[in-house]
Amino acid sequence: MAIMGFLVHGAPGAAVGVEALVSAMPEMTTYGIHQDDYIVAVAEAPSADMEGLLGRVHALDNVIACYVTSLTVEDEENSRE
């Protein structure tokens, strides 16, 4: 599995609802709201699925943008050995 940390920029006043939608996705874990509008999130999935997951989050109502902060594929690389 790959692990991607990212911020979801929600529309002003919509962060609580956006966090609920993101956390309902099975691949996602959220860690609260930062500076009123940014949801801290982590996705765990195969690396080939990450772009699609980010696209699904970005397509949610009241999402302005998604900012990837980290991505690791170390676990996938270790499982190939």
C-alpha positions as CSV (number, residue, x, y, z in Angstrom):
1,M,0.0,0.0,0.0
2,A,1.0,3.6,-0.7
3,I,0.4,6.3,1.9
4,M,-0.4,9.8,0.9
5,G,-0.8,12.8,3.2
6,F,-2.7,15.8,1.9
7,L,-4.8,18.8,2.8
8,V,-8.3,19.3,1.4
9,H,-9.1,23.0,1.1
10,G,-12.8,23.4,1.8
11,A,-14.9,26.4,0.9
12,P,-15.3,28.9,3.8
13,G,-17.7,27.5,6.4
14,A,-17.9,24.1,4.8
15,A,-15.0,22.2,6.3
16,V,-17.0,20.2,8.8
17,G,-19.2,18.8,6.0
18,V,-16.3,18.2,3.7
19,E,-14.4,16.3,6.5
20,A,-17.4,14.1,7.0
21,L,-17.5,13.2,3.3
22,V,-13.8,12.5,3.1
23,S,-13.7,10.4,6.3
24,A,-16.6,8.3,4.9
25,M,-14.4,7.0,2.1
26,P,-12.9,3.6,3.1
27,E,-9.4,4.5,2.0
28,M,-9.3,7.8,3.9
29,T,-8.5,8.9,7.5
30,T,-9.0,12.5,8.6
31,Y,-7.2,14.2,11.4
32,G,-9.2,17.3,11.9
33,I,-9.5,20.8,10.5
34,H,-6.6,23.3,10.3
35,Q,-7.0,27.0,10.1
36,D,-10.8,26.7,9.7
37,D,-10.8,25.5,6.0
38,Y,-8.2,22.8,5.6
39,I,-8.9,19.1,6.3
40,V,-5.9,17.0,7.2
41,A,-6.2,13.7,5.5
42,V,-4.3,10.4,4.8
43,A,-5.1,7.9,2.1
44,E,-3.9,4.3,2.0
45,A,-4.3,2.5,-1.3
46,P,-2.2,1.0,-4.1
47,S,-0.1,3.8,-5.7
48,A,-1.9,3.2,-9.0
49,D,-5.1,4.3,-7.3
50,M,-3.9,7.5,-5.7
51,E,-4.6,9.9,-8.5
52,G,-8.1,8.6,-8.8
53,L,-8.7,8.9,-5.0
54,L,-7.4,12.5,-5.1
55,G,-9.8,13.2,-8.0
56,R,-12.8,11.8,-6.1
57,V,-12.0,14.1,-3.1
58,H,-11.5,17.1,-5.4
59,A,-14.8,16.5,-7.0
60,L,-16.7,16.7,-3.7
61,D,-19.0,19.6,-3.2
62,N,-17.3,22.6,-1.5
63,V,-13.8,21.4,-2.2
64,I,-11.6,24.1,-3.6
65,A,-8.4,22.2,-4.0
66,C,-6.3,19.3,-2.7
67,Y,-2.6,19.7,-1.7
68,V,-0.4,16.6,-1.5
69,T,2.0,17.0,1.4
70,S,3.7,13.5,1.3
71,L,3.6,10.2,-0.6
72,T,5.4,7.0,0.3
73,V,5.4,3.8,-1.6
74,E,8.0,2.1,0.6
75,D,5.7,-0.6,1.7
76,E,4.9,-1.5,-2.0
77,E,8.6,-1.6,-2.8
78,N,9.4,-3.8,0.2
79,S,6.6,-6.3,-0.8
80,R,8.2,-6.8,-4.2
81,E,11.5,-8.0,-2.8
